[in-house]
Amino acid sequence: MGLKENLYAECIQIGSKARNKKEVLGEIAHLAIKSPVLSAFSADDIFGALEARENICSTGFENGVAIPHCGIDKLDDFVVGVLIIPEGIDFQAMDGKKTRVYFFVIGPKTEKNRHIHLLSSISRIMKSPGIINELIGAKEKDIVQKRLLEQEGFRKEVKEVKGRCLFLVVVQKEELFEEILQVFTAVEPCSVAVLEGNNAGYYLHAMPLFSALWLNTDRTYNRVIIAVVNKELSNDVIRRINMVAEDIESSSGLLITVQDLVYSSGAVEF
């Protein structure tokens, strides 16, 4: 389940009279209840949940994008919508700039995995070259919906599981870790876990034969992402990781291995 199933045309709006963050959240709440999924809820219900989430930390990110989201009790499915304010509003964004594109996600409190899948998918789409300017310049909400669904092309319908692949991604470059992890969390279905460790030099230093070769005994950054992905999606995952890393073959600090699985069963929570 992704944007195709959860992005509602009636929850897309271009333009707003909102003047501040609170009014933006109020407008999003009224926009959200236009979906049949939220017909039993009031705008006040949605606003309260969104505001509570914003009080934890702002969902205003960089480059004019925010992704307000919340979980609600007694809700059966997800609602995704978009509010575009071309002139921008101060939404306490990470870069201090005005926010123009507001993607919102409202879903069941109990569906954390799907919630993370949707947030990661939206975050990935918003990083696509030129997409933000396209959305800001759109005149019709049908165009907004069409472009977003086109961008979601990374997600592929899998009618039958024809096999799975095991990804082991060793990340020693801290600046790459979060984006690579988001590549996996945007894939559905996908089970992901992360291990923290050290490079081999940390242990080799303790061995008399090699101790003179490592004068610095500080722990270095090391994360191992372990993920099980449907085989049909593995090439897309590899391509996305290469887009993040760019120079994966010419420098050290990132290793990707992919293996076909003879057997796998079960799943893990995020």
C-alpha positions as CSV (number, residue, x, y, z in Angstrom):
1,M,0.0,0.0,0.0
2,G,1.4,3.4,-1.0
3,L,0.5,6.7,-2.4
4,K,-1.6,5.2,-5.2
5,E,-4.0,3.8,-2.5
6,N,-3.8,6.6,0.0
7,L,-3.4,9.9,-1.8
8,Y,-6.9,11.4,-2.2
9,A,-7.6,14.0,-4.8
10,E,-10.0,15.7,-2.5
11,C,-7.1,16.2,0.0
12,I,-5.0,18.1,-2.5
13,Q,-5.2,21.9,-2.4
14,I,-3.3,24.7,-4.1
15,G,-3.3,28.0,-2.3
16,S,-4.2,29.0,1.2
17,K,-5.2,32.0,3.4
18,A,-3.2,30.7,6.3
19,R,-0.8,33.2,7.8
20,N,1.1,31.1,10.4
21,K,1.9,27.5,11.4
22,K,-1.2,27.1,13.5
23,E,-3.5,28.2,10.7
24,V,-1.7,25.9,8.3
25,L,-2.3,22.9,10.6
26,G,-6.0,23.9,10.9
27,E,-6.3,24.1,7.1
28,I,-4.7,20.7,6.8
29,A,-7.1,19.3,9.3
30,H,-10.1,20.6,7.3
31,L,-8.6,19.3,4.1
32,A,-8.0,15.8,5.6
33,I,-11.6,15.2,6.7
34,K,-12.7,15.5,3.1
35,S,-11.5,12.0,2.7
36,P,-14.1,9.3,3.3
37,V,-11.6,7.5,5.6
38,L,-11.8,10.4,8.1
39,S,-15.5,11.1,7.7
40,A,-16.2,10.0,11.3
41,F,-13.6,12.5,12.7
42,S,-13.8,16.2,13.2
43,A,-11.3,18.8,12.1
44,D,-10.6,19.4,15.8
45,D,-9.6,15.8,16.2
46,I,-7.1,16.0,13.4
47,F,-5.8,19.4,14.4
48,G,-5.1,18.2,18.0
49,A,-3.2,15.2,16.8
50,L,-1.1,17.2,14.3
51,E,-0.4,19.9,16.9
52,A,0.7,17.3,19.5
53,R,3.1,15.8,16.9
54,E,4.5,19.3,16.1
55,N,5.1,19.9,19.8
56,I,7.6,17.1,19.8
57,C,9.6,18.6,17.0
58,S,8.8,20.5,13.8
59,T,8.1,18.5,10.7
60,G,9.3,21.4,8.6
61,F,12.4,20.2,6.7
62,E,14.6,21.8,4.2
63,N,14.0,23.2,0.7
64,G,10.4,24.4,1.4
65,V,9.0,21.0,2.4
66,A,7.1,19.9,5.5
67,I,5.5,16.5,6.2
68,P,3.0,17.0,9.1
69,H,1.8,13.6,10.3
70,C,0.0,11.9,13.2
71,G,-1.5,8.7,14.4
72,I,-5.1,8.4,15.5
73,D,-7.0,5.8,17.5
74,K,-9.9,3.9,15.9
75,L,-8.7,4.7,12.4
76,D,-8.7,1.9,9.8
77,D,-6.5,3.3,7.0
78,F,-4.2,6.1,5.9
79,V,-4.9,9.4,4.4
80,V,-2.3,11.3,2.4
81,G,-2.8,14.8,1.1
82,V,-0.9,17.9,-0.1
83,L,-1.3,21.6,0.6
84,I,0.7,23.9,-1.6
85,I,1.3,27.5,-0.6
86,P,3.5,29.1,-3.3
87,E,4.4,32.2,-1.3
88,G,5.4,30.1,1.7
89,I,4.7,30.2,5.5
90,D,7.1,30.1,8.4
91,F,6.7,26.5,9.6
92,Q,9.8,26.4,11.8
93,A,11.7,24.6,9.1
94,M,15.2,23.1,9.7
95,D,16.8,25.6,7.4
96,G,14.8,28.6,8.7
97,K,13.2,29.2,5.3
98,K,9.5,29.4,4.4
99,T,7.7,26.2,3.7
100,R,5.7,25.9,0.5
101,V,4.8,22.2,0.1
102,Y,3.0,20.4,2.9
103,F,2.6,16.7,2.5
104,F,0.4,15.3,5.3
105,V,-0.1,11.7,6.5
106,I,-2.8,10.7,9.0
107,G,-3.1,7.0,9.9
108,P,-3.8,4.4,12.6
109,K,-1.6,4.6,15.7
110,T,-1.1,0.9,15.5
111,E,0.3,0.8,12.0
112,K,3.8,2.2,12.6
113,N,5.5,0.1,9.9
114,R,3.1,1.4,7.2
115,H,3.4,4.9,8.6
116,I,7.2,4.8,8.2
117,H,6.9,3.3,4.7
118,L,4.7,6.3,3.6
119,L,6.9,8.9,5.3
120,S,10.0,7.5,3.7
121,S,8.4,7.3,0.3
122,I,7.3,10.9,0.5
123,S,10.7,12.0,1.7
124,R,12.4,10.2,-1.3
125,I,10.0,11.8,-3.8
126,M,10.7,15.2,-2.4
127,K,14.4,14.7,-3.0
128,S,13.8,14.1,-6.7
129,P,15.4,16.8,-8.9
130,G,12.9,19.6,-9.8
131,I,9.8,18.0,-8.2
132,I,9.4,20.8,-5.6
133,N,9.4,23.5,-8.2
134,E,7.0,21.5,-10.3
135,L,4.5,21.2,-7.5
136,I,4.8,24.9,-6.5
137,G,4.2,25.9,-10.2
138,A,1.2,23.5,-10.7
139,K,-2.1,25.2,-11.4
140,E,-4.4,22.2,-11.1
141,K,-4.5,19.6,-8.3
142,D,-4.9,16.8,-10.9
143,I,-1.4,17.7,-12.2
144,V,-0.1,17.5,-8.6
145,Q,-1.6,14.0,-8.1
146,K,-0.3,12.8,-11.5
147,R,3.3,13.9,-10.9
148,L,3.4,12.4,-7.4
149,L,2.2,9.1,-8.6
150,E,4.7,9.1,-11.5
151,Q,7.4,9.8,-9.0
152,E,6.3,6.8,-7.0
153,G,7.3,4.6,-9.9
154,F,10.0,3.2,-7.7
155,R,7.3,1.2,-5.9
156,K,6.2,-1.8,-7.9
157,E,3.2,-4.0,-7.5
158,V,4.2,-7.5,-6.5
159,K,1.4,-10.0,-7.3
160,E,3.4,-13.0,-6.1
161,V,6.5,-13.3,-4.1
162,K,9.0,-15.0,-6.4
163,G,11.9,-14.9,-4.0
164,R,13.7,-12.6,-1.6
165,C,17.1,-11.0,-1.4
166,L,19.2,-10.3,1.6
167,F,21.0,-6.9,1.7
168,L,24.0,-6.3,3.9
169,V,25.1,-2.7,3.6
170,V,28.1,-1.6,5.7
171,V,28.2,2.2,6.1
172,Q,31.3,3.9,7.5
173,K,30.4,7.3,6.2
174,E,28.0,8.8,8.7
175,E,26.6,11.4,6.3
176,L,25.3,8.6,4.1
177,F,23.6,6.5,6.7
178,E,20.2,8.1,7.1
179,E,19.5,8.5,3.3
180,I,20.5,4.9,2.7
181,L,18.3,3.6,5.5
182,Q,15.4,5.6,4.0
183,V,15.9,3.8,0.8
184,F,14.9,0.6,2.6
185,T,12.1,2.1,4.7
186,A,10.5,3.3,1.5
187,V,10.2,-0.2,0.2
188,E,7.1,-2.3,1.0
189,P,7.3,-5.1,2.0
190,C,10.7,-4.9,3.6
191,S,12.2,-6.0,6.9
192,V,15.1,-3.9,8.2
193,A,17.5,-4.0,11.1
194,V,20.6,-2.0,12.0
195,L,23.7,-3.2,13.8
196,E,26.3,-0.9,15.3
197,G,29.9,-2.1,15.3
198,N,33.5,-1.1,14.7
199,N,35.9,-1.5,11.8
200,A,38.3,-4.4,12.0
201,G,41.2,-2.1,12.8
202,Y,39.7,-1.5,16.3
203,Y,40.2,-5.1,17.1
204,L,43.5,-5.7,15.1
205,H,45.1,-3.0,17.2
206,A,44.8,-5.2,20.3
207,M,46.7,-8.0,18.6
208,P,50.5,-7.7,19.1
209,L,51.2,-8.6,15.4
210,F,49.3,-5.5,14.2
211,S,49.3,-3.1,17.1
212,A,51.9,-0.8,15.6
213,L,49.8,-0.2,12.5
214,W,46.9,1.5,14.3
215,L,48.0,4.3,16.6
216,N,44.4,5.6,17.0
217,T,42.2,3.3,19.0
218,D,39.1,5.5,18.9
219,R,35.9,3.7,17.8
220,T,35.0,4.6,14.2
221,Y,31.6,5.0,12.7
222,N,30.2,1.7,11.6
223,R,26.6,0.7,10.8
224,V,25.4,-2.5,9.2
225,I,22.0,-2.4,7.6
226,I,20.4,-5.8,7.2
227,A,17.3,-5.9,5.0
228,V,15.1,-8.5,3.3
229,V,13.6,-7.3,0.1
230,N,11.4,-8.9,-2.6
231,K,13.7,-9.9,-5.5
232,E,11.6,-7.9,-7.9
233,L,12.6,-4.7,-6.1
234,S,16.3,-5.4,-5.5
235,N,17.6,-3.7,-8.6
236,D,15.7,-0.5,-7.8
237,V,17.1,-0.6,-4.2
238,I,20.6,-1.0,-5.6
239,R,20.0,1.9,-8.0
240,R,18.7,4.2,-5.2
241,I,21.7,3.4,-3.0
242,N,24.1,4.2,-5.8
243,M,22.2,7.5,-6.3
244,V,22.9,8.4,-2.7
245,A,26.5,7.3,-2.7
246,E,27.5,8.4,-6.2
247,D,31.1,7.3,-6.1
248,I,30.7,3.9,-4.5
249,E,33.3,2.2,-6.6
250,S,36.0,4.9,-6.4
251,S,36.2,5.3,-2.6
252,S,36.0,3.3,0.6
253,G,33.4,3.6,3.4
254,L,30.4,1.9,1.9
255,L,30.0,-1.8,1.0
256,I,26.8,-3.3,-0.5
257,T,26.2,-7.1,-0.8
258,V,23.1,-8.8,-2.1
259,Q,22.3,-12.5,-1.8
260,D,19.4,-14.6,-3.0
261,L,17.7,-16.3,-0.1
262,V,17.0,-20.0,-0.2
263,Y,14.6,-19.6,2.7
264,S,13.1,-16.8,4.7
265,S,10.1,-16.6,7.0
266,G,8.6,-13.9,9.2
267,A,9.2,-10.2,9.5
268,V,10.6,-7.6,12.0
269,E,9.2,-4.4,13.2
270,F,10.9,-1.0,12.5
